[in-house]
């Protein structure tokens, strides 16, 4: 089970920079994320979720692989890949893994128009490597399932001085 952290930023560009940094940290094995999403509160009042993981694409790739292997058994690998990709993509599109979209949208309503928040479901991390890299972006912790000590350390690292209710 991972920890959920949601940090709000003044604009989408900052949230995208944070996400890019988190992806770099993931490549460096400093953090393992189960899910990462940017919630944008657009100027027109609508919310947009920018998913980092596309379940339909992952399902299609997995389905194509398995379909191709099964197709080899019946001497029709391309037909098997096509059927596997279609069924895997459909299954992936119906699967919602990670942070609940409804929950993200509820919290996203609290953002000012033009602002964005990064939601990260963290499986493992090395805070000594992660916090210095994301601290430059500032932000405001909207939600956290971290321990009180870990949340206080996060708030301190991003320069948040007061704790909101």
DONUKOL-126776 format. One line per field, with one value per atom (N, C-alpha, C): residue number from 1; residue in three letters; x, y, z. Coordinates in nm, 3 decimals, always signed. Layout:
num = c(NUM/...)
residuo = c(Ala/...)
px = c(X/...)
py = c(Y/...)
pz = c(Z/...)
end
This chain:
num = c(1/1/1/2/2/2/3/3/3/4/4/4/5/5/5/6/6/6/7/7/7/8/8/8/9/9/9/10/10/10/11/11/11/12/12/12/13/13/13/14/14/14/15/15/15/16/16/16/17/17/17/18/18/18/19/19/19/20/20/20/21/21/21/22/22/22/23/23/23/24/24/24/25/25/25/26/26/26/27/27/27/28/28/28/29/29/29/30/30/30/31/31/31/32/32/32/33/33/33/34/34/34/35/35/35/36/36/36/37/37/37/38/38/38/39/39/39/40/40/40/41/41/41/42/42/42/43/43/43/44/44/44/45/45/45/46/46/46/47/47/47/48/48/48/49/49/49/50/50/50/51/51/51/52/52/52/53/53/53/54/54/54/55/55/55/56/56/56/57/57/57/58/58/58/59/59/59/60/60/60/61/61/61/62/62/62/63/63/63/64/64/64/65/65/65/66/66/66/67/67/67/68/68/68/69/69/69/70/70/70/71/71/71/72/72/72/73/73/73/74/74/74/75/75/75/76/76/76/77/77/77/78/78/78/79/79/79/80/80/80/81/81/81/82/82/82/83/83/83/84/84/84/85/85/85/86/86/86/87/87/87/88/88/88/89/89/89/90/90/90/91/91/91/92/92/92/93/93/93/94/94/94/95/95/95/96/96/96/97/97/97/98/98/98/99/99/99/100/100/100/101/101/101/102/102/102/103/103/103/104/104/104/105/105/105/106/106/106/107/107/107/108/108/108/109/109/109/110/110/110/111/111/111/112/112/112/113/113/113/114/114/114/115/115/115/116/116/116/117/117/117/118/118/118/119/119/119/120/120/120/121/121/121/122/122/122/123/123/123/124/124/124/125/125/125/126/126/126/127/127/127/128/128/128/129/129/129/130/130/130/131/131/131/132/132/132/133/133/133/134/134/134/135/135/135/136/136/136/137/137/137/138/138/138/139/139/139/140/140/140/141/141/141/142/142/142/143/143/143/144/144/144/145/145/145/146/146/146/147/147/147/148/148/148/149/149/149/150/150/150/151/151/151/152/152/152/153/153/153/154/154/154/155/155/155/156/156/156/157/157/157/158/158/158/159/159/159/160/160/160/161/161/161/162/162/162/163/163/163/164/164/164/165/165/165)
residuo = c(Unk/Unk/Unk/Unk/Unk/Unk/Unk/Unk/Unk/Unk/Unk/Unk/Unk/Unk/Unk/Unk/Unk/Unk/Unk/Unk/Unk/Unk/Unk/Unk/Unk/Unk/Unk/Unk/Unk/Unk/Unk/Unk/Unk/Unk/Unk/Unk/Unk/Unk/Unk/Unk/Unk/Unk/Unk/Unk/Unk/Unk/Unk/Unk/Unk/Unk/Unk/Unk/Unk/Unk/Unk/Unk/Unk/Unk/Unk/Unk/Unk/Unk/Unk/Unk/Unk/Unk/Unk/Unk/Unk/Unk/Unk/Unk/Unk/Unk/Unk/Unk/Unk/Unk/Unk/Unk/Unk/Unk/Unk/Unk/Unk/Unk/Unk/Unk/Unk/Unk/Unk/Unk/Unk/Unk/Unk/Unk/Unk/Unk/Unk/Unk/Unk/Unk/Unk/Unk/Unk/Unk/Unk/Unk/Unk/Unk/Unk/Unk/Unk/Unk/Unk/Unk/Unk/Unk/Unk/Unk/Unk/Unk/Unk/Unk/Unk/Unk/Unk/Unk/Unk/Unk/Unk/Unk/Unk/Unk/Unk/Unk/Unk/Unk/Unk/Unk/Unk/Unk/Unk/Unk/Unk/Unk/Unk/Unk/Unk/Unk/Unk/Unk/Unk/Unk/Unk/Unk/Unk/Unk/Unk/Unk/Unk/Unk/Unk/Unk/Unk/Unk/Unk/Unk/Unk/Unk/Unk/Unk/Unk/Unk/Unk/Unk/Unk/Unk/Unk/Unk/Unk/Unk/Unk/Unk/Unk/Unk/Unk/Unk/Unk/Unk/Unk/Unk/Unk/Unk/Unk/Unk/Unk/Unk/Unk/Unk/Unk/Unk/Unk/Unk/Unk/Unk/Unk/Unk/Unk/Unk/Unk/Unk/Unk/Unk/Unk/Unk/Unk/Unk/Unk/Unk/Unk/Unk/Unk/Unk/Unk/Unk/Unk/Unk/Unk/Unk/Unk/Unk/Unk/Unk/Unk/Unk/Unk/Unk/Unk/Unk/Unk/Unk/Unk/Unk/Unk/Unk/Unk/Unk/Unk/Unk/Unk/Unk/Unk/Unk/Unk/Unk/Unk/Unk/Unk/Unk/Unk/Unk/Unk/Unk/Unk/Unk/Unk/Unk/Unk/Unk/Unk/Unk/Unk/Unk/Unk/Unk/Unk/Unk/Unk/Unk/Unk/Unk/Unk/Unk/Unk/Unk/Unk/Unk/Unk/Unk/Unk/Unk/Unk/Unk/Unk/Unk/Unk/Unk/Unk/Unk/Unk/Unk/Unk/Unk/Unk/Unk/Unk/Unk/Unk/Unk/Unk/Unk/Unk/Unk/Unk/Unk/Unk/Unk/Unk/Unk/Unk/Unk/Unk/Unk/Unk/Unk/Unk/Unk/Unk/Unk/Unk/Unk/Unk/Unk/Unk/Unk/Unk/Unk/Unk/Unk/Unk/Unk/Unk/Unk/Unk/Unk/Unk/Unk/Unk/Unk/Unk/Unk/Unk/Unk/Unk/Unk/Unk/Unk/Unk/Unk/Unk/Unk/Unk/Unk/Unk/Unk/Unk/Unk/Unk/Unk/Unk/Unk/Unk/Unk/Unk/Unk/Unk/Unk/Unk/Unk/Unk/Unk/Unk/Unk/Unk/Unk/Unk/Unk/Unk/Unk/Unk/Unk/Unk/Unk/Unk/Unk/Unk/Unk/Unk/Unk/Unk/Unk/Unk/Unk/Unk/Unk/Unk/Unk/Unk/Unk/Unk/Unk/Unk/Unk/Unk/Unk/Unk/Unk/Unk/Unk/Unk/Unk/Unk/Unk/Unk/Unk/Unk/Unk/Unk/Unk/Unk/Unk/Unk/Unk/Unk/Unk/Unk/Unk/Unk/Unk/Unk/Unk/Unk/Unk/Unk/Unk/Unk/Unk/Unk/Unk/Unk/Unk/Unk/Unk/Unk/Unk/Unk/Unk/Unk/Unk/Unk/Unk/Unk/Unk/Unk/Unk/Unk/Unk/Unk/Unk/Unk/Unk/Unk/Unk/Unk/Unk/Unk/Unk/Unk/Unk/Unk/Unk/Unk/Unk/Unk/Unk/Unk/Unk/Unk/Unk/Unk/Unk/Unk/Unk/Unk)
px = c(+0.085/+0.000/+0.089/+0.058/+0.138/+0.079/+0.148/+0.102/+0.058/-0.055/-0.106/-0.066/-0.011/+0.026/-0.030/-0.097/-0.147/-0.092/-0.019/+0.041/-0.010/-0.061/-0.117/-0.009/-0.019/+0.072/-0.010/+0.051/-0.021/-0.059/+0.015/-0.014/+0.020/-0.030/-0.010/+0.137/+0.206/+0.347/+0.432/+0.408/+0.484/+0.452/+0.324/+0.285/+0.350/+0.357/+0.421/+0.571/+0.634/+0.776/+0.800/+0.712/+0.721/+0.706/+0.609/+0.587/+0.710/+0.770/+0.891/+1.003/+1.018/+1.120/+1.092/+0.965/+0.929/+0.958/+0.933/+0.965/+1.115/+1.194/+1.340/+1.384/+1.325/+1.357/+1.316/+1.207/+1.164/+1.265/+1.316/+1.418/+1.544/+1.575/+1.693/+1.666/+1.547/+1.505/+1.501/+1.482/+1.471/+1.327/+1.232/+1.090/+1.024/+0.928/+0.847/+0.703/+0.643/+0.507/+0.411/+0.302/+0.197/+0.108/+0.093/+0.012/+0.058/+0.047/+0.079/-0.010/-0.083/-0.181/-0.173/-0.186/-0.199/-0.347/-0.402/-0.539/-0.530/-0.585/-0.583/-0.721/-0.728/-0.854/-0.847/-0.914/-0.906/-0.977/-0.941/-0.999/-1.151/-1.204/-1.348/-1.420/-1.344/-1.402/-1.403/-1.370/-1.369/-1.238/-1.246/-1.129/-1.081/-0.951/-0.893/-0.789/-0.798/-0.701/-0.599/-0.472/-0.363/-0.299/-0.343/-0.295/-0.154/-0.071/+0.064/+0.066/-0.030/-0.039/-0.167/-0.156/-0.272/-0.310/-0.414/-0.450/-0.487/-0.551/-0.591/-0.468/-0.368/-0.247/-0.170/-0.161/-0.091/-0.165/-0.298/-0.377/-0.363/-0.360/-0.345/-0.209/-0.104/+0.030/+0.038/-0.014/-0.014/-0.100/-0.216/-0.305/-0.242/-0.170/-0.104/+0.003/+0.077/+0.181/+0.121/+0.022/-0.039/-0.115/-0.182/-0.253/-0.159/-0.042/+0.058/+0.111/+0.136/+0.184/+0.080/-0.044/-0.151/-0.170/-0.160/-0.172/-0.066/+0.053/+0.160/+0.121/+0.050/+0.005/-0.090/-0.168/-0.266/-0.221/-0.093/-0.032/-0.097/-0.145/-0.202/-0.161/-0.029/+0.016/-0.038/-0.052/-0.099/-0.246/-0.324/-0.465/-0.475/-0.394/-0.392/-0.351/-0.250/-0.205/-0.316/-0.385/-0.492/-0.606/-0.646/-0.755/-0.710/-0.587/-0.535/-0.523/-0.476/-0.463/-0.600/-0.698/-0.832/-0.893/-0.885/-0.945/-0.867/-0.734/-0.653/-0.677/-0.692/-0.720/-0.855/-0.953/-1.087/-1.086/-1.018/-1.009/-0.935/-0.827/-0.750/-0.830/-0.911/-0.993/-1.098/-1.142/-1.244/-1.183/-1.052/-0.985/-0.937/-0.974/-0.927/-0.836/-0.707/-0.611/-0.555/-0.501/-0.437/-0.536/-0.513/-0.592/-0.730/-0.833/-0.971/-0.996/-1.047/-1.072/-1.170/-1.274/-1.376/-1.314/-1.227/-1.159/-1.070/-0.997/-0.910/-0.991/-1.105/-1.189/-1.248/-1.285/-1.337/-1.231/-1.108/-1.002/-0.967/-0.975/-0.943/-1.036/-1.159/-1.254/-1.204/-1.117/-1.063/-0.955/-0.903/-0.798/-0.856/-0.777/-0.816/-0.811/-0.896/-0.889/-0.747/-0.696/-0.561/-0.456/-0.493/-0.399/-0.405/-0.308/-0.304/-0.245/-0.273/-0.220/-0.162/-0.056/+0.005/-0.037/-0.101/-0.140/-0.044/+0.021/+0.116/+0.085/+0.071/+0.056/+0.193/+0.262/+0.401/+0.408/+0.473/+0.495/+0.617/+0.729/+0.853/+0.922/+0.999/+1.080/+1.198/+1.293/+1.409/+1.397/+1.333/+1.307/+1.431/+1.547/+1.669/+1.707/+1.662/+1.690/+1.574/+1.451/+1.333/+1.305/+1.302/+1.263/+1.349/+1.482/+1.561/+1.529/+1.493/+1.466/+1.330/+1.232/+1.101/+1.079/+1.168/+1.150/+1.157/+1.228/+1.242/+1.109/+1.009/+0.881/+0.780/+0.811/+0.718/+0.594/+0.479/+0.353/+0.285/+0.169/+0.086/+0.029/+0.053/+0.003/-0.149/-0.222/-0.368/-0.416/-0.344/-0.384/-0.260/-0.257/-0.146/-0.189/-0.141/-0.162/-0.030/+0.065/+0.194/+0.179/+0.279/+0.280/+0.293/+0.258/+0.268/+0.409/+0.509/+0.649/+0.689/+0.650/+0.685/+0.614/+0.488/+0.415/+0.477/+0.516/+0.581/+0.712/+0.786/+0.912/+0.885/+0.780/+0.742/+0.703/+0.617/+0.574/+0.694/+0.785/+0.904/+0.990/+1.006/+1.094/+1.037/+0.905/+0.849/+0.822/+0.861/+0.851/+0.713/+0.631/+0.498/+0.511/+0.476/+0.498/+0.379/+0.259/+0.143/+0.072/+0.015/-0.058/-0.204/-0.265/-0.407/-0.492/-0.615/-0.707/-0.765)
py = c(-0.118/+0.000/+0.123/+0.219/+0.339/+0.455/+0.566/+0.690/+0.785/+0.852/+0.949/+1.089/+1.166/+1.305/+1.390/+1.501/+1.596/+1.733/+1.793/+1.925/+2.020/+2.136/+2.236/+2.335/+2.381/+2.481/+2.590/+2.707/+2.822/+2.808/+2.724/+2.711/+2.571/+2.540/+2.410/+2.386/+2.490/+2.474/+2.426/+2.480/+2.436/+2.292/+2.255/+2.116/+2.021/+2.061/+1.978/+1.964/+2.072/+2.065/+1.969/+1.972/+1.878/+1.735/+1.712/+1.578/+1.530/+1.618/+1.583/+1.544/+1.621/+1.592/+1.458/+1.431/+1.303/+1.186/+1.206/+1.100/+1.076/+1.182/+1.167/+1.091/+1.127/+1.059/+0.912/+0.884/+0.746/+0.667/+0.730/+0.666/+0.639/+0.730/+0.715/+0.620/+0.567/+0.475/+0.539/+0.671/+0.740/+0.740/+0.713/+0.706/+0.602/+0.530/+0.436/+0.482/+0.521/+0.573/+0.470/+0.448/+0.362/+0.439/+0.569/+0.655/+0.798/+0.878/+1.020/+1.094/+1.194/+1.266/+1.414/+1.496/+1.640/+1.675/+1.747/+1.795/+1.946/+1.985/+2.126/+2.185/+2.299/+2.373/+2.485/+2.466/+2.560/+2.691/+2.793/+2.926/+2.925/+2.834/+2.826/+2.748/+2.705/+2.635/+2.483/+2.432/+2.287/+2.226/+2.099/+2.026/+1.930/+1.920/+1.826/+1.743/+1.611/+1.519/+1.483/+1.505/+1.468/+1.342/+1.226/+1.098/+1.070/+1.015/+0.977/+0.832/+0.752/+0.613/+0.597/+0.542/+0.521/+0.374/+0.336/+0.196/+0.131/+0.205/+0.146/+0.112/+0.200/+0.174/+0.055/+0.050/-0.062/-0.193/-0.188/-0.308/-0.354/-0.259/-0.294/-0.358/-0.302/-0.358/-0.500/-0.518/-0.652/-0.750/-0.701/-0.787/-0.828/-0.734/-0.766/-0.872/-0.859/-0.957/-1.096/-1.104/-1.234/-1.287/-1.197/-1.239/-1.293/-1.226/-1.273/-1.411/-1.431/-1.563/-1.672/-1.641/-1.739/-1.760/-1.652/-1.662/-1.750/-1.750/-1.837/-1.984/-2.016/-2.155/-2.198/-2.102/-2.135/-2.086/-2.053/-2.009/-1.884/-1.794/-1.666/-1.557/-1.529/-1.436/-1.294/-1.246/-1.109/-1.094/-1.193/-1.192/-1.199/-1.284/-1.295/-1.165/-1.096/-0.968/-0.863/-0.860/-0.762/-0.785/-0.908/-0.940/-0.914/-0.952/-0.929/-0.782/-0.701/-0.556/-0.493/-0.533/-0.476/-0.512/-0.639/-0.680/-0.624/-0.619/-0.562/-0.413/-0.343/-0.199/-0.172/-0.251/-0.234/-0.263/-0.369/-0.402/-0.294/-0.243/-0.137/-0.010/+0.023/+0.144/+0.134/+0.013/-0.006/-0.018/-0.031/-0.049/+0.086/+0.119/+0.243/+0.204/+0.221/+0.188/+0.316/+0.307/+0.423/+0.510/+0.641/+0.738/+0.750/+0.752/+0.761/+0.896/+0.892/+1.014/+1.107/+1.050/+1.130/+1.208/+1.141/+1.205/+1.320/+1.296/+1.402/+1.522/+1.496/+1.606/+1.684/+1.615/+1.684/+1.778/+1.728/+1.815/+1.923/+1.891/+1.988/+2.107/+2.088/+2.200/+2.308/+2.270/+2.366/+2.454/+2.416/+2.495/+2.623/+2.727/+2.850/+2.826/+2.893/+2.879/+2.912/+2.827/+2.843/+2.765/+2.717/+2.642/+2.493/+2.418/+2.274/+2.205/+2.076/+1.997/+1.868/+1.821/+1.694/+1.593/+1.485/+1.375/+1.260/+1.211/+1.101/+0.993/+0.871/+0.755/+0.689/+0.706/+0.664/+0.528/+0.435/+0.303/+0.308/+0.361/+0.374/+0.502/+0.560/+0.676/+0.690/+0.767/+0.804/+0.956/+0.999/+1.141/+1.230/+1.178/+1.259/+1.295/+1.217/+1.245/+1.319/+1.288/+1.345/+1.488/+1.512/+1.643/+1.759/+1.746/+1.859/+1.893/+1.792/+1.815/+1.881/+1.853/+1.914/+2.041/+2.068/+2.185/+2.317/+2.319/+2.443/+2.493/+2.406/+2.443/+2.498/+2.488/+2.537/+2.450/+2.512/+2.439/+2.442/+2.379/+2.372/+2.232/+2.164/+2.028/+2.034/+1.971/+1.966/+1.843/+1.733/+1.606/+1.519/+1.440/+1.348/+1.234/+1.115/+1.001/+0.964/+1.057/+1.037/+1.045/+0.997/+1.015/+1.164/+1.206/+1.347/+1.401/+1.321/+1.364/+1.379/+1.283/+1.287/+1.403/+1.428/+1.540/+1.673/+1.684/+1.807/+1.830/+1.724/+1.735/+1.780/+1.727/+1.767/+1.915/+1.955/+2.095/+2.189/+2.150/+2.231/+2.242/+2.131/+2.132/+2.218/+2.226/+2.308/+2.452/+2.482/+2.620/+2.658/+2.560/+2.588/+2.610/+2.729/+2.763/+2.735/+2.747/+2.721/+2.596/+2.527/+2.404/+2.441/+2.404/+2.435/+2.318/+2.347/+2.242/+2.167)
pz = c(+0.000/+0.000/+0.000/-0.084/-0.097/-0.019/-0.027/+0.033/-0.076/-0.052/-0.146/-0.101/-0.195/-0.168/-0.280/-0.244/-0.342/-0.307/-0.401/-0.380/-0.487/-0.445/-0.536/-0.576/-0.702/-0.758/-0.824/-0.840/-0.894/-1.041/-1.115/-1.257/-1.308/-1.427/-1.488/-1.522/-1.568/-1.607/-1.490/-1.371/-1.253/-1.221/-1.226/-1.198/-1.299/-1.425/-1.527/-1.502/-1.454/-1.419/-1.304/-1.205/-1.092/-1.142/-1.230/-1.282/-1.360/-1.438/-1.512/-1.416/-1.308/-1.207/-1.139/-1.107/-1.046/-1.140/-1.269/-1.366/-1.375/-1.367/-1.365/-1.240/-1.126/-1.000/-1.005/-1.075/-1.091/-1.174/-1.280/-1.363/-1.282/-1.191/-1.105/-0.987/-0.977/-0.871/-0.732/-0.728/-0.600/-0.551/-0.643/-0.608/-0.698/-0.640/-0.717/-0.702/-0.816/-0.814/-0.873/-0.803/-0.856/-0.951/-0.927/-1.012/-0.992/-1.095/-1.088/-1.187/-1.136/-1.218/-1.187/-1.291/-1.272/-1.288/-1.190/-1.199/-1.227/-1.339/-1.380/-1.361/-1.293/-1.281/-1.384/-1.494/-1.606/-1.573/-1.647/-1.625/-1.643/-1.727/-1.748/-1.638/-1.535/-1.422/-1.435/-1.552/-1.573/-1.522/-1.485/-1.437/-1.545/-1.561/-1.656/-1.583/-1.601/-1.543/-1.649/-1.620/-1.709/-1.652/-1.701/-1.651/-1.701/-1.614/-1.657/-1.705/-1.658/-1.699/-1.779/-1.898/-1.985/-1.981/-1.902/-1.889/-2.023/-2.112/-2.240/-2.323/-2.323/-2.401/-2.343/-2.211/-2.147/-2.173/-2.167/-2.194/-2.337/-2.431/-2.572/-2.598/-2.538/-2.557/-2.500/-2.381/-2.319/-2.398/-2.444/-2.522/-2.654/-2.718/-2.845/-2.824/-2.715/-2.686/-2.666/-2.578/-2.551/-2.672/-2.744/-2.864/-2.970/-2.983/-3.080/-3.044/-2.915/-2.871/-2.893/-2.860/-2.883/-3.033/-3.109/-3.254/-3.316/-3.257/-3.308/-3.297/-3.191/-3.173/-3.284/-3.334/-3.439/-3.576/-3.588/-3.713/-3.772/-3.684/-3.728/-3.628/-3.619/-3.516/-3.533/-3.657/-3.676/-3.638/-3.671/-3.632/-3.479/-3.418/-3.272/-3.206/-3.264/-3.209/-3.219/-3.334/-3.353/-3.254/-3.241/-3.147/-3.003/-2.970/-2.835/-2.803/-2.900/-2.877/-2.855/-2.936/-2.922/-2.787/-2.750/-2.623/-2.504/-2.514/-2.406/-2.389/-2.501/-2.495/-2.433/-2.469/-2.411/-2.262/-2.223/-2.080/-2.003/-2.062/-1.997/-1.980/-2.080/-2.072/-1.961/-1.933/-1.829/-1.690/-1.682/-1.555/-1.503/-1.380/-1.318/-1.203/-1.224/-1.120/-1.060/-0.942/-0.882/-0.806/-0.814/-0.740/-0.804/-0.722/-0.769/-0.837/-0.960/-1.037/-0.966/-0.907/-0.839/-0.722/-0.647/-0.534/-0.584/-0.693/-0.747/-0.793/-0.854/-0.901/-0.784/-0.675/-0.557/-0.500/-0.485/-0.435/-0.535/-0.664/-0.769/-0.768/-0.720/-0.711/-0.614/-0.521/-0.424/-0.483/-0.600/-0.665/-0.724/-0.726/-0.793/-0.944/-1.021/-1.166/-1.216/-1.305/-1.357/-1.279/-1.161/-1.078/-1.114/-1.062/-1.087/-0.964/-0.953/-0.842/-0.896/-0.831/-0.865/-0.759/-0.803/-0.716/-0.744/-0.639/-0.656/-0.554/-0.603/-0.517/-0.513/-0.401/-0.387/-0.320/-0.385/-0.326/-0.236/-0.288/-0.211/-0.254/-0.163/-0.200/-0.106/-0.153/-0.073/-0.052/+0.059/+0.079/+0.069/+0.113/+0.107/-0.036/-0.134/-0.274/-0.342/-0.300/-0.365/-0.320/-0.190/-0.139/-0.189/-0.192/-0.244/-0.391/-0.469/-0.611/-0.636/-0.550/-0.572/-0.491/-0.396/-0.309/-0.386/-0.497/-0.574/-0.632/-0.641/-0.701/-0.602/-0.472/-0.371/-0.367/-0.350/-0.350/-0.215/-0.212/-0.092/-0.082/+0.029/+0.047/+0.067/-0.027/-0.019/+0.058/+0.039/+0.101/+0.114/+0.220/+0.239/+0.329/+0.297/+0.387/+0.456/+0.451/+0.517/+0.668/+0.739/+0.884/+0.912/+1.034/+1.069/+1.050/+1.088/+1.075/+0.929/+0.845/+0.703/+0.634/+0.671/+0.611/+0.653/+0.779/+0.826/+0.750/+0.726/+0.651/+0.506/+0.445/+0.310/+0.307/+0.401/+0.407/+0.426/+0.513/+0.537/+0.412/+0.341/+0.224/+0.110/+0.097/-0.011/+0.034/+0.158/+0.207/+0.256/+0.286/+0.339/+0.489/+0.534/+0.674/+0.762/+0.709/+0.793/+0.748/+0.844/+0.815/+0.802/+0.689/+0.669/+0.714/+0.744/+0.791/+0.676)
end
